[in-house]
Amino acid sequence: YRPTESPRVAAVERKGNRLLVYGDTDNVQGCKESLKRWLHRKAHEYLVPWLKQLADEKGFKINRVLVKAQKTRWASCSRHGTISINQKVLFIPQELVRYVFVHELCHTVHMNHSAKFWALLRELAPDFKERDHNLRLAWRLVPAWLDRHKTVTEETI
């Protein structure tokens, strides 16, 4: 954190995988919003190309990819072939992110959790039951400043 005279709060990346939050750093809500904006940019930068590449590799067609701040889902797929990715997946292990992507790509073919959906998912992710279990536990990896159920204090930012 770098307090400045500016009432604006911003987050910028620095060398060595460091993130600098500057401005009115006493403004907890401002810091939180700044971090959310940074996270949204990072999610677009990393997750969207990854999903598109995986779709191409596996032969799936997606019409659009959105990054959102979903509260209860890691991702979702619309009947129009739009996949919405929760920016919070940046905090879970890569193998689980890949599984989330594969799960949603399967929904571009089967828009439900029918036997055909599970058969396709099993073909692409034979360990899907273990992955589902691990995904349910992965919510605890999401930082407090992103979770509406956790109290945000200066110590958790």
Secondary structure, 3 states (H helix, E strand, C coil): CEECCCCCEEEEEECCCEEEEEECCCCHHHHHHHHHHHHHHHHHHHHHHHHHHHHHHHCCCCCEEEEECCCCCCEEECCCCEEEEEHHHHHCCHHHHHHHHHHHHHHCCCCCCCHHHHHHHHHHCCCHHHHHHHHHHHHHHCCHHHCCCCCCCHHHC
